[in-house]
Amino acid sequence: MKKGQWRGEEYTVDLHQKVKVECVVADIAAEDVVDAIVERAATGEPGDGKVFVMPVENAAQIRNDVRGTDAV
């Protein structure tokens, strides 16, 4: 909560902590994951956030050099 004063009037702003979650899933499940995140994260208040869906072309596990969908 942040309190301030503007032109002689006090105001209070409730600030949400910012959280960034990155999740890589198979194409088939991507929409289900988006639906689940939106359903559980929505408060109906400003600042609920956004979900971005981006393609991932490839992946590689560094420890054992597994690549492709097996690395996910």
mmJSON file of the N, C-alpha and C atoms, coordinates in Angstrom:
{"data_MODEL":{"atom_site":{
"group_PDB":["ATOM","ATOM","ATOM","ATOM","ATOM","ATOM","ATOM","ATOM","ATOM","ATOM","ATOM","ATOM","ATOM","ATOM","ATOM","ATOM","ATOM","ATOM","ATOM","ATOM","ATOM","ATOM","ATOM","ATOM","ATOM","ATOM","ATOM","ATOM","ATOM","ATOM","ATOM","ATOM","ATOM","ATOM","ATOM","ATOM","ATOM","ATOM","ATOM","ATOM","ATOM","ATOM","ATOM","ATOM","ATOM","ATOM","ATOM","ATOM","ATOM","ATOM","ATOM","ATOM","ATOM","ATOM","ATOM","ATOM","ATOM","ATOM","ATOM","ATOM","ATOM","ATOM","ATOM","ATOM","ATOM","ATOM","ATOM","ATOM","ATOM","ATOM","ATOM","ATOM","ATOM","ATOM","ATOM","ATOM","ATOM","ATOM","ATOM","ATOM","ATOM","ATOM","ATOM","ATOM","ATOM","ATOM","ATOM","ATOM","ATOM","ATOM","ATOM","ATOM","ATOM","ATOM","ATOM","ATOM","ATOM","ATOM","ATOM","ATOM","ATOM","ATOM","ATOM","ATOM","ATOM","ATOM","ATOM","ATOM","ATOM","ATOM","ATOM","ATOM","ATOM","ATOM","ATOM","ATOM","ATOM","ATOM","ATOM","ATOM","ATOM","ATOM","ATOM","ATOM","ATOM","ATOM","ATOM","ATOM","ATOM","ATOM","ATOM","ATOM","ATOM","ATOM","ATOM","ATOM","ATOM","ATOM","ATOM","ATOM","ATOM","ATOM","ATOM","ATOM","ATOM","ATOM","ATOM","ATOM","ATOM","ATOM","ATOM","ATOM","ATOM","ATOM","ATOM","ATOM","ATOM","ATOM","ATOM","ATOM","ATOM","ATOM","ATOM","ATOM","ATOM","ATOM","ATOM","ATOM","ATOM","ATOM","ATOM","ATOM","ATOM","ATOM","ATOM","ATOM","ATOM","ATOM","ATOM","ATOM","ATOM","ATOM","ATOM","ATOM","ATOM","ATOM","ATOM","ATOM","ATOM","ATOM","ATOM","ATOM","ATOM","ATOM","ATOM","ATOM","ATOM","ATOM","ATOM","ATOM","ATOM","ATOM","ATOM","ATOM","ATOM","ATOM","ATOM","ATOM","ATOM","ATOM","ATOM","ATOM","ATOM","ATOM","ATOM","ATOM"],
"id":[1,2,3,4,5,6,7,8,9,10,11,12,13,14,15,16,17,18,19,20,21,22,23,24,25,26,27,28,29,30,31,32,33,34,35,36,37,38,39,40,41,42,43,44,45,46,47,48,49,50,51,52,53,54,55,56,57,58,59,60,61,62,63,64,65,66,67,68,69,70,71,72,73,74,75,76,77,78,79,80,81,82,83,84,85,86,87,88,89,90,91,92,93,94,95,96,97,98,99,100,101,102,103,104,105,106,107,108,109,110,111,112,113,114,115,116,117,118,119,120,121,122,123,124,125,126,127,128,129,130,131,132,133,134,135,136,137,138,139,140,141,142,143,144,145,146,147,148,149,150,151,152,153,154,155,156,157,158,159,160,161,162,163,164,165,166,167,168,169,170,171,172,173,174,175,176,177,178,179,180,181,182,183,184,185,186,187,188,189,190,191,192,193,194,195,196,197,198,199,200,201,202,203,204,205,206,207,208,209,210,211,212,213,214,215,216],
"type_symbol":["N","C","C","N","C","C","N","C","C","N","C","C","N","C","C","N","C","C","N","C","C","N","C","C","N","C","C","N","C","C","N","C","C","N","C","C","N","C","C","N","C","C","N","C","C","N","C","C","N","C","C","N","C","C","N","C","C","N","C","C","N","C","C","N","C","C","N","C","C","N","C","C","N","C","C","N","C","C","N","C","C","N","C","C","N","C","C","N","C","C","N","C","C","N","C","C","N","C","C","N","C","C","N","C","C","N","C","C","N","C","C","N","C","C","N","C","C","N","C","C","N","C","C","N","C","C","N","C","C","N","C","C","N","C","C","N","C","C","N","C","C","N","C","C","N","C","C","N","C","C","N","C","C","N","C","C","N","C","C","N","C","C","N","C","C","N","C","C","N","C","C","N","C","C","N","C","C","N","C","C","N","C","C","N","C","C","N","C","C","N","C","C","N","C","C","N","C","C","N","C","C","N","C","C","N","C","C","N","C","C","N","C","C","N","C","C"],
"label_atom_id":["N","CA","C","N","CA","C","N","CA","C","N","CA","C","N","CA","C","N","CA","C","N","CA","C","N","CA","C","N","CA","C","N","CA","C","N","CA","C","N","CA","C","N","CA","C","N","CA","C","N","CA","C","N","CA","C","N","CA","C","N","CA","C","N","CA","C","N","CA","C","N","CA","C","N","CA","C","N","CA","C","N","CA","C","N","CA","C","N","CA","C","N","CA","C","N","CA","C","N","CA","C","N","CA","C","N","CA","C","N","CA","C","N","CA","C","N","CA","C","N","CA","C","N","CA","C","N","CA","C","N","CA","C","N","CA","C","N","CA","C","N","CA","C","N","CA","C","N","CA","C","N","CA","C","N","CA","C","N","CA","C","N","CA","C","N","CA","C","N","CA","C","N","CA","C","N","CA","C","N","CA","C","N","CA","C","N","CA","C","N","CA","C","N","CA","C","N","CA","C","N","CA","C","N","CA","C","N","CA","C","N","CA","C","N","CA","C","N","CA","C","N","CA","C","N","CA","C","N","CA","C","N","CA","C","N","CA","C","N","CA","C","N","CA","C","N","CA","C","N","CA","C"],
"label_alt_id":[null,null,null,null,null,null,null,null,null,null,null,null,null,null,null,null,null,null,null,null,null,null,null,null,null,null,null,null,null,null,null,null,null,null,null,null,null,null,null,null,null,null,null,null,null,null,null,null,null,null,null,null,null,null,null,null,null,null,null,null,null,null,null,null,null,null,null,null,null,null,null,null,null,null,null,null,null,null,null,null,null,null,null,null,null,null,null,null,null,null,null,null,null,null,null,null,null,null,null,null,null,null,null,null,null,null,null,null,null,null,null,null,null,null,null,null,null,null,null,null,null,null,null,null,null,null,null,null,null,null,null,null,null,null,null,null,null,null,null,null,null,null,null,null,null,null,null,null,null,null,null,null,null,null,null,null,null,null,null,null,null,null,null,null,null,null,null,null,null,null,null,null,null,null,null,null,null,null,null,null,null,null,null,null,null,null,null,null,null,null,null,null,null,null,null,null,null,null,null,null,null,null,null,null,null,null,null,null,null,null,null,null,null,null,null,null],
"label_comp_id":["MET","MET","MET","LYS","LYS","LYS","LYS","LYS","LYS","GLY","GLY","GLY","GLN","GLN","GLN","TRP","TRP","TRP","ARG","ARG","ARG","GLY","GLY","GLY","GLU","GLU","GLU","GLU","GLU","GLU","TYR","TYR","TYR","THR","THR","THR","VAL","VAL","VAL","ASP","ASP","ASP","LEU","LEU","LEU","HIS","HIS","HIS","GLN","GLN","GLN","LYS","LYS","LYS","VAL","VAL","VAL","LYS","LYS","LYS","VAL","VAL","VAL","GLU","GLU","GLU","CYS","CYS","CYS","VAL","VAL","VAL","VAL","VAL","VAL","ALA","ALA","ALA","ASP","ASP","ASP","ILE","ILE","ILE","ALA","ALA","ALA","ALA","ALA","ALA","GLU","GLU","GLU","ASP","ASP","ASP","VAL","VAL","VAL","VAL","VAL","VAL","ASP","ASP","ASP","ALA","ALA","ALA","ILE","ILE","ILE","VAL","VAL","VAL","GLU","GLU","GLU","ARG","ARG","ARG","ALA","ALA","ALA","ALA","ALA","ALA","THR","THR","THR","GLY","GLY","GLY","GLU","GLU","GLU","PRO","PRO","PRO","GLY","GLY","GLY","ASP","ASP","ASP","GLY","GLY","GLY","LYS","LYS","LYS","VAL","VAL","VAL","PHE","PHE","PHE","VAL","VAL","VAL","MET","MET","MET","PRO","PRO","PRO","VAL","VAL","VAL","GLU","GLU","GLU","ASN","ASN","ASN","ALA","ALA","ALA","ALA","ALA","ALA","GLN","GLN","GLN","ILE","ILE","ILE","ARG","ARG","ARG","ASN","ASN","ASN","ASP","ASP","ASP","VAL","VAL","VAL","ARG","ARG","ARG","GLY","GLY","GLY","THR","THR","THR","ASP","ASP","ASP","ALA","ALA","ALA","VAL","VAL","VAL"],
"label_asym_id":["A","A","A","A","A","A","A","A","A","A","A","A","A","A","A","A","A","A","A","A","A","A","A","A","A","A","A","A","A","A","A","A","A","A","A","A","A","A","A","A","A","A","A","A","A","A","A","A","A","A","A","A","A","A","A","A","A","A","A","A","A","A","A","A","A","A","A","A","A","A","A","A","A","A","A","A","A","A","A","A","A","A","A","A","A","A","A","A","A","A","A","A","A","A","A","A","A","A","A","A","A","A","A","A","A","A","A","A","A","A","A","A","A","A","A","A","A","A","A","A","A","A","A","A","A","A","A","A","A","A","A","A","A","A","A","A","A","A","A","A","A","A","A","A","A","A","A","A","A","A","A","A","A","A","A","A","A","A","A","A","A","A","A","A","A","A","A","A","A","A","A","A","A","A","A","A","A","A","A","A","A","A","A","A","A","A","A","A","A","A","A","A","A","A","A","A","A","A","A","A","A","A","A","A","A","A","A","A","A","A","A","A","A","A","A","A"],
"label_entity_id":["1","1","1","1","1","1","1","1","1","1","1","1","1","1","1","1","1","1","1","1","1","1","1","1","1","1","1","1","1","1","1","1","1","1","1","1","1","1","1","1","1","1","1","1","1","1","1","1","1","1","1","1","1","1","1","1","1","1","1","1","1","1","1","1","1","1","1","1","1","1","1","1","1","1","1","1","1","1","1","1","1","1","1","1","1","1","1","1","1","1","1","1","1","1","1","1","1","1","1","1","1","1","1","1","1","1","1","1","1","1","1","1","1","1","1","1","1","1","1","1","1","1","1","1","1","1","1","1","1","1","1","1","1","1","1","1","1","1","1","1","1","1","1","1","1","1","1","1","1","1","1","1","1","1","1","1","1","1","1","1","1","1","1","1","1","1","1","1","1","1","1","1","1","1","1","1","1","1","1","1","1","1","1","1","1","1","1","1","1","1","1","1","1","1","1","1","1","1","1","1","1","1","1","1","1","1","1","1","1","1","1","1","1","1","1","1"],
"label_seq_id":[1,1,1,2,2,2,3,3,3,4,4,4,5,5,5,6,6,6,7,7,7,8,8,8,9,9,9,10,10,10,11,11,11,12,12,12,13,13,13,14,14,14,15,15,15,16,16,16,17,17,17,18,18,18,19,19,19,20,20,20,21,21,21,22,22,22,23,23,23,24,24,24,25,25,25,26,26,26,27,27,27,28,28,28,29,29,29,30,30,30,31,31,31,32,32,32,33,33,33,34,34,34,35,35,35,36,36,36,37,37,37,38,38,38,39,39,39,40,40,40,41,41,41,42,42,42,43,43,43,44,44,44,45,45,45,46,46,46,47,47,47,48,48,48,49,49,49,50,50,50,51,51,51,52,52,52,53,53,53,54,54,54,55,55,55,56,56,56,57,57,57,58,58,58,59,59,59,60,60,60,61,61,61,62,62,62,63,63,63,64,64,64,65,65,65,66,66,66,67,67,67,68,68,68,69,69,69,70,70,70,71,71,71,72,72,72],
"pdbx_PDB_ins_code":[null,null,null,null,null,null,null,null,null,null,null,null,null,null,null,null,null,null,null,null,null,null,null,null,null,null,null,null,null,null,null,null,null,null,null,null,null,null,null,null,null,null,null,null,null,null,null,null,null,null,null,null,null,null,null,null,null,null,null,null,null,null,null,null,null,null,null,null,null,null,null,null,null,null,null,null,null,null,null,null,null,null,null,null,null,null,null,null,null,null,null,null,null,null,null,null,null,null,null,null,null,null,null,null,null,null,null,null,null,null,null,null,null,null,null,null,null,null,null,null,null,null,null,null,null,null,null,null,null,null,null,null,null,null,null,null,null,null,null,null,null,null,null,null,null,null,null,null,null,null,null,null,null,null,null,null,null,null,null,null,null,null,null,null,null,null,null,null,null,null,null,null,null,null,null,null,null,null,null,null,null,null,null,null,null,null,null,null,null,null,null,null,null,null,null,null,null,null,null,null,null,null,null,null,null,null,null,null,null,null,null,null,null,null,null,null],
"Cartn_x":[0.847,0.0,0.903,0.587,1.357,0.431,0.877,0.095,0.812,0.05,0.635,-0.31,0.135,-0.682,-0.572,-1.702,-1.755,-2.7,-2.173,-2.956,-3.751,-3.092,-3.708,-4.593,-4.832,-5.684,-4.816,-5.102,-4.397,-5.039,-4.216,-4.729,-3.92,-4.518,-3.875,-3.96,-2.853,-2.801,-2.355,-3.136,-2.743,-1.974,-0.718,0.126,0.248,0.169,0.352,1.822,2.32,3.668,3.675,4.747,4.849,5.462,4.867,5.354,5.429,6.531,6.659,6.804,5.917,5.947,6.152,7.146,7.366,7.098,6.333,5.921,5.98,6.639,6.703,5.928,4.946,4.116,3.977,3.471,3.212,2.098,2.111,1.118,-0.316,-0.549,-1.901,-2.456,-1.622,-2.089,-2.007,-1.454,-1.193,-2.467,-3.551,-4.784,-5.373,-5.252,-5.74,-4.95,-3.653,-2.812,-3.186,-3.388,-3.792,-5.122,-6.085,-7.396,-7.273,-6.44,-6.272,-5.62,-4.614,-3.944,-4.911,-5.652,-6.585,-7.673,-8.187,-9.257,-8.785,-7.587,-7.108,-6.495,-5.96,-5.253,-6.152,-7.318,-8.194,-8.795,-8.649,-9.281,-10.377,-10.401,-11.363,-10.914,-9.722,-9.185,-8.127,-7.883,-6.794,-5.475,-4.642,-3.338,-3.296,-4.371,-4.374,-3.263,-2.869,-1.762,-2.207,-1.272,-1.494,-0.838,-1.308,-0.682,-0.264,1.007,1.52,1.789,1.385,1.636,2.589,3.733,4.76,5.226,5.577,6.101,7.529,7.85,9.215,9.699,10.742,11.209,11.977,12.71,13.526,13.883,14.34,14.805,15.986,16.855,18.001,18.263,18.406,18.815,20.33,20.841,22.283,23.019,22.473,23.178,23.486,22.512,22.72,22.51,22.386,22.258,21.065,19.971,18.736,18.096,17.566,17.006,15.598,14.894,13.553,12.522,11.416,10.327,10.733,11.715,12.186,12.846,13.357,14.017,13.0,11.773,10.746,10.171],
"Cartn_y":[-1.154,0.0,1.231,2.166,3.403,4.575,5.449,6.635,7.847,8.797,10.001,11.171,12.301,13.491,14.205,14.631,15.33,16.504,17.684,18.916,19.0,18.651,18.77,17.616,16.669,15.52,14.274,13.51,12.25,11.155,10.256,9.11,7.878,6.723,5.442,4.574,3.938,3.048,1.679,0.661,-0.705,-1.267,-1.597,-2.121,-3.635,-4.345,-5.788,-6.091,-7.145,-7.577,-8.164,-7.886,-8.426,-9.818,-10.721,-12.082,-12.459,-13.056,-13.524,-15.04,-15.722,-17.173,-17.553,-18.38,-18.885,-20.381,-20.824,-22.214,-22.678,-23.795,-24.356,-25.665,-25.773,-26.975,-27.379,-28.581,-29.061,-28.231,-28.112,-27.308,-27.729,-28.998,-29.489,-28.959,-28.847,-28.44,-26.935,-26.184,-24.756,-23.988,-24.168,-23.434,-23.845,-25.134,-25.59,-24.925,-24.783,-24.131,-22.66,-21.978,-20.568,-20.422,-21.275,-21.212,-21.398,-22.341,-22.604,-21.419,-20.811,-19.66,-18.495,-18.199,-17.072,-17.299,-18.518,-18.825,-18.647,-19.11,-19.07,-17.729,-16.975,-15.732,-14.508,-14.609,-13.446,-13.029,-11.729,-11.171,-10.193,-9.779,-8.789,-7.365,-7.208,-5.89,-5.499,-4.206,-3.78,-4.367,-4.755,-5.309,-6.815,-7.475,-8.94,-9.5,-8.775,-9.221,-9.718,-10.36,-10.856,-12.219,-12.976,-14.237,-14.105,-14.311,-14.27,-15.693,-16.027,-17.345,-17.162,-17.829,-17.708,-19.099,-19.246,-20.548,-20.751,-21.975,-22.352,-23.287,-22.896,-23.687,-24.933,-24.848,-25.982,-25.823,-26.899,-26.866,-27.814,-27.553,-28.427,-28.459,-29.677,-29.816,-29.731,-28.862,-28.637,-29.823,-30.395,-31.463,-32.674,-33.131,-34.348,-34.187,-32.976,-32.655,-33.326,-33.521,-34.022,-32.827,-33.044,-31.947,-32.261,-31.215,-31.361,-31.519,-32.217,-32.361,-33.183,-34.05,-34.826,-33.941,-32.8,-31.879,-31.117,-31.037,-30.314,-31.226],
"Cartn_z":[0.0,0.0,0.0,-0.852,-0.944,-0.661,0.228,0.539,-0.025,-0.498,-1.051,-0.901,-1.416,-1.355,-2.696,-3.221,-4.505,-4.367,-4.555,-4.463,-3.156,-2.085,-0.779,-0.364,-1.266,-0.963,-0.782,0.274,0.472,-0.378,-0.852,-1.6,-1.221,-1.43,-1.152,-2.399,-2.74,-3.89,-3.399,-3.694,-3.371,-4.553,-4.334,-5.409,-5.26,-6.384,-6.393,-6.633,-6.002,-6.304,-7.702,-8.433,-9.783,-9.728,-10.49,-10.573,-12.038,-12.437,-13.812,-13.769,-14.49,-14.559,-16.015,-16.273,-17.627,-17.622,-18.596,-18.652,-20.1,-20.358,-21.709,-21.693,-22.594,-22.68,-24.14,-24.349,-25.706,-26.332,-27.652,-28.361,-28.042,-27.884,-27.652,-26.332,-25.304,-23.984,-23.753,-24.677,-24.445,-24.084,-24.803,-24.513,-23.173,-22.821,-21.514,-20.387,-20.581,-19.573,-19.448,-20.57,-20.543,-19.825,-20.146,-19.485,-17.976,-17.545,-16.114,-15.405,-16.026,-15.422,-15.293,-16.364,-16.344,-15.295,-15.23,-14.271,-12.831,-12.498,-11.116,-10.722,-11.703,-11.371,-11.388,-11.981,-12.131,-10.793,-10.489,-9.297,-9.681,-10.949,-11.396,-11.129,-10.577,-10.26,-11.297,-11.459,-12.338,-11.849,-12.793,-12.44,-12.396,-12.853,-12.868,-13.754,-14.767,-15.606,-16.958,-17.624,-18.979,-19.13,-20.105,-20.477,-21.93,-22.193,-23.554,-24.007,-25.23,-25.797,-26.96,-26.88,-27.916,-28.333,-29.581,-30.011,-29.509,-29.161,-28.792,-29.884,-30.582,-31.717,-31.311,-30.227,-29.819,-28.355,-27.741,-26.359,-26.221,-25.262,-25.002,-23.507,-22.96,-21.569,-21.535,-20.717,-20.689,-20.083,-19.015,-18.29,-19.158,-19.95,-20.718,-22.221,-22.696,-24.115,-24.799,-24.052,-24.65,-25.354,-26.557,-27.334,-27.801,-28.207,-28.747,-27.648,-27.983,-27.01,-25.797,-25.922,-24.766,-23.709,-24.133,-23.199,-22.361,-22.845,-22.101,-21.076],
"occupancy":[1.0,1.0,1.0,1.0,1.0,1.0,1.0,1.0,1.0,1.0,1.0,1.0,1.0,1.0,1.0,1.0,1.0,1.0,1.0,1.0,1.0,1.0,1.0,1.0,1.0,1.0,1.0,1.0,1.0,1.0,1.0,1.0,1.0,1.0,1.0,1.0,1.0,1.0,1.0,1.0,1.0,1.0,1.0,1.0,1.0,1.0,1.0,1.0,1.0,1.0,1.0,1.0,1.0,1.0,1.0,1.0,1.0,1.0,1.0,1.0,1.0,1.0,1.0,1.0,1.0,1.0,1.0,1.0,1.0,1.0,1.0,1.0,1.0,1.0,1.0,1.0,1.0,1.0,1.0,1.0,1.0,1.0,1.0,1.0,1.0,1.0,1.0,1.0,1.0,1.0,1.0,1.0,1.0,1.0,1.0,1.0,1.0,1.0,1.0,1.0,1.0,1.0,1.0,1.0,1.0,1.0,1.0,1.0,1.0,1.0,1.0,1.0,1.0,1.0,1.0,1.0,1.0,1.0,1.0,1.0,1.0,1.0,1.0,1.0,1.0,1.0,1.0,1.0,1.0,1.0,1.0,1.0,1.0,1.0,1.0,1.0,1.0,1.0,1.0,1.0,1.0,1.0,1.0,1.0,1.0,1.0,1.0,1.0,1.0,1.0,1.0,1.0,1.0,1.0,1.0,1.0,1.0,1.0,1.0,1.0,1.0,1.0,1.0,1.0,1.0,1.0,1.0,1.0,1.0,1.0,1.0,1.0,1.0,1.0,1.0,1.0,1.0,1.0,1.0,1.0,1.0,1.0,1.0,1.0,1.0,1.0,1.0,1.0,1.0,1.0,1.0,1.0,1.0,1.0,1.0,1.0,1.0,1.0,1.0,1.0,1.0,1.0,1.0,1.0,1.0,1.0,1.0,1.0,1.0,1.0,1.0,1.0,1.0,1.0,1.0,1.0],
"B_iso_or_equiv":[0.0,0.0,0.0,0.0,0.0,0.0,0.0,0.0,0.0,0.0,0.0,0.0,0.0,0.0,0.0,0.0,0.0,0.0,0.0,0.0,0.0,0.0,0.0,0.0,0.0,0.0,0.0,0.0,0.0,0.0,0.0,0.0,0.0,0.0,0.0,0.0,0.0,0.0,0.0,0.0,0.0,0.0,0.0,0.0,0.0,0.0,0.0,0.0,0.0,0.0,0.0,0.0,0.0,0.0,0.0,0.0,0.0,0.0,0.0,0.0,0.0,0.0,0.0,0.0,0.0,0.0,0.0,0.0,0.0,0.0,0.0,0.0,0.0,0.0,0.0,0.0,0.0,0.0,0.0,0.0,0.0,0.0,0.0,0.0,0.0,0.0,0.0,0.0,0.0,0.0,0.0,0.0,0.0,0.0,0.0,0.0,0.0,0.0,0.0,0.0,0.0,0.0,0.0,0.0,0.0,0.0,0.0,0.0,0.0,0.0,0.0,0.0,0.0,0.0,0.0,0.0,0.0,0.0,0.0,0.0,0.0,0.0,0.0,0.0,0.0,0.0,0.0,0.0,0.0,0.0,0.0,0.0,0.0,0.0,0.0,0.0,0.0,0.0,0.0,0.0,0.0,0.0,0.0,0.0,0.0,0.0,0.0,0.0,0.0,0.0,0.0,0.0,0.0,0.0,0.0,0.0,0.0,0.0,0.0,0.0,0.0,0.0,0.0,0.0,0.0,0.0,0.0,0.0,0.0,0.0,0.0,0.0,0.0,0.0,0.0,0.0,0.0,0.0,0.0,0.0,0.0,0.0,0.0,0.0,0.0,0.0,0.0,0.0,0.0,0.0,0.0,0.0,0.0,0.0,0.0,0.0,0.0,0.0,0.0,0.0,0.0,0.0,0.0,0.0,0.0,0.0,0.0,0.0,0.0,0.0,0.0,0.0,0.0,0.0,0.0,0.0],
"pdbx_formal_charge":[null,null,null,null,null,null,null,null,null,null,null,null,null,null,null,null,null,null,null,null,null,null,null,null,null,null,null,null,null,null,null,null,null,null,null,null,null,null,null,null,null,null,null,null,null,null,null,null,null,null,null,null,null,null,null,null,null,null,null,null,null,null,null,null,null,null,null,null,null,null,null,null,null,null,null,null,null,null,null,null,null,null,null,null,null,null,null,null,null,null,null,null,null,null,null,null,null,null,null,null,null,null,null,null,null,null,null,null,null,null,null,null,null,null,null,null,null,null,null,null,null,null,null,null,null,null,null,null,null,null,null,null,null,null,null,null,null,null,null,null,null,null,null,null,null,null,null,null,null,null,null,null,null,null,null,null,null,null,null,null,null,null,null,null,null,null,null,null,null,null,null,null,null,null,null,null,null,null,null,null,null,null,null,null,null,null,null,null,null,null,null,null,null,null,null,null,null,null,null,null,null,null,null,null,null,null,null,null,null,null,null,null,null,null,null,null],
"auth_seq_id":[1,1,1,2,2,2,3,3,3,4,4,4,5,5,5,6,6,6,7,7,7,8,8,8,9,9,9,10,10,10,11,11,11,12,12,12,13,13,13,14,14,14,15,15,15,16,16,16,17,17,17,18,18,18,19,19,19,20,20,20,21,21,21,22,22,22,23,23,23,24,24,24,25,25,25,26,26,26,27,27,27,28,28,28,29,29,29,30,30,30,31,31,31,32,32,32,33,33,33,34,34,34,35,35,35,36,36,36,37,37,37,38,38,38,39,39,39,40,40,40,41,41,41,42,42,42,43,43,43,44,44,44,45,45,45,46,46,46,47,47,47,48,48,48,49,49,49,50,50,50,51,51,51,52,52,52,53,53,53,54,54,54,55,55,55,56,56,56,57,57,57,58,58,58,59,59,59,60,60,60,61,61,61,62,62,62,63,63,63,64,64,64,65,65,65,66,66,66,67,67,67,68,68,68,69,69,69,70,70,70,71,71,71,72,72,72],
"auth_comp_id":["MET","MET","MET","LYS","LYS","LYS","LYS","LYS","LYS","GLY","GLY","GLY","GLN","GLN","GLN","TRP","TRP","TRP","ARG","ARG","ARG","GLY","GLY","GLY","GLU","GLU","GLU","GLU","GLU","GLU","TYR","TYR","TYR","THR","THR","THR","VAL","VAL","VAL","ASP","ASP","ASP","LEU","LEU","LEU","HIS","HIS","HIS","GLN","GLN","GLN","LYS","LYS","LYS","VAL","VAL","VAL","LYS","LYS","LYS","VAL","VAL","VAL","GLU","GLU","GLU","CYS","CYS","CYS","VAL","VAL","VAL","VAL","VAL","VAL","ALA","ALA","ALA","ASP","ASP","ASP","ILE","ILE","ILE","ALA","ALA","ALA","ALA","ALA","ALA","GLU","GLU","GLU","ASP","ASP","ASP","VAL","VAL","VAL","VAL","VAL","VAL","ASP","ASP","ASP","ALA","ALA","ALA","ILE","ILE","ILE","VAL","VAL","VAL","GLU","GLU","GLU","ARG","ARG","ARG","ALA","ALA","ALA","ALA","ALA","ALA","THR","THR","THR","GLY","GLY","GLY","GLU","GLU","GLU","PRO","PRO","PRO","GLY","GLY","GLY","ASP","ASP","ASP","GLY","GLY","GLY","LYS","LYS","LYS","VAL","VAL","VAL","PHE","PHE","PHE","VAL","VAL","VAL","MET","MET","MET","PRO","PRO","PRO","VAL","VAL","VAL","GLU","GLU","GLU","ASN","ASN","ASN","ALA","ALA","ALA","ALA","ALA","ALA","GLN","GLN","GLN","ILE","ILE","ILE","ARG","ARG","ARG","ASN","ASN","ASN","ASP","ASP","ASP","VAL","VAL","VAL","ARG","ARG","ARG","GLY","GLY","GLY","THR","THR","THR","ASP","ASP","ASP","ALA","ALA","ALA","VAL","VAL","VAL"],
"auth_asym_id":["A","A","A","A","A","A","A","A","A","A","A","A","A","A","A","A","A","A","A","A","A","A","A","A","A","A","A","A","A","A","A","A","A","A","A","A","A","A","A","A","A","A","A","A","A","A","A","A","A","A","A","A","A","A","A","A","A","A","A","A","A","A","A","A","A","A","A","A","A","A","A","A","A","A","A","A","A","A","A","A","A","A","A","A","A","A","A","A","A","A","A","A","A","A","A","A","A","A","A","A","A","A","A","A","A","A","A","A","A","A","A","A","A","A","A","A","A","A","A","A","A","A","A","A","A","A","A","A","A","A","A","A","A","A","A","A","A","A","A","A","A","A","A","A","A","A","A","A","A","A","A","A","A","A","A","A","A","A","A","A","A","A","A","A","A","A","A","A","A","A","A","A","A","A","A","A","A","A","A","A","A","A","A","A","A","A","A","A","A","A","A","A","A","A","A","A","A","A","A","A","A","A","A","A","A","A","A","A","A","A","A","A","A","A","A","A"],
"auth_atom_id":["N","CA","C","N","CA","C","N","CA","C","N","CA","C","N","CA","C","N","CA","C","N","CA","C","N","CA","C","N","CA","C","N","CA","C","N","CA","C","N","CA","C","N","CA","C","N","CA","C","N","CA","C","N","CA","C","N","CA","C","N","CA","C","N","CA","C","N","CA","C","N","CA","C","N","CA","C","N","CA","C","N","CA","C","N","CA","C","N","CA","C","N","CA","C","N","CA","C","N","CA","C","N","CA","C","N","CA","C","N","CA","C","N","CA","C","N","CA","C","N","CA","C","N","CA","C","N","CA","C","N","CA","C","N","CA","C","N","CA","C","N","CA","C","N","CA","C","N","CA","C","N","CA","C","N","CA","C","N","CA","C","N","CA","C","N","CA","C","N","CA","C","N","CA","C","N","CA","C","N","CA","C","N","CA","C","N","CA","C","N","CA","C","N","CA","C","N","CA","C","N","CA","C","N","CA","C","N","CA","C","N","CA","C","N","CA","C","N","CA","C","N","CA","C","N","CA","C","N","CA","C","N","CA","C","N","CA","C","N","CA","C","N","CA","C","N","CA","C","N","CA","C"],
"pdbx_PDB_model_num":[1,1,1,1,1,1,1,1,1,1,1,1,1,1,1,1,1,1,1,1,1,1,1,1,1,1,1,1,1,1,1,1,1,1,1,1,1,1,1,1,1,1,1,1,1,1,1,1,1,1,1,1,1,1,1,1,1,1,1,1,1,1,1,1,1,1,1,1,1,1,1,1,1,1,1,1,1,1,1,1,1,1,1,1,1,1,1,1,1,1,1,1,1,1,1,1,1,1,1,1,1,1,1,1,1,1,1,1,1,1,1,1,1,1,1,1,1,1,1,1,1,1,1,1,1,1,1,1,1,1,1,1,1,1,1,1,1,1,1,1,1,1,1,1,1,1,1,1,1,1,1,1,1,1,1,1,1,1,1,1,1,1,1,1,1,1,1,1,1,1,1,1,1,1,1,1,1,1,1,1,1,1,1,1,1,1,1,1,1,1,1,1,1,1,1,1,1,1,1,1,1,1,1,1,1,1,1,1,1,1,1,1,1,1,1,1]
}}}
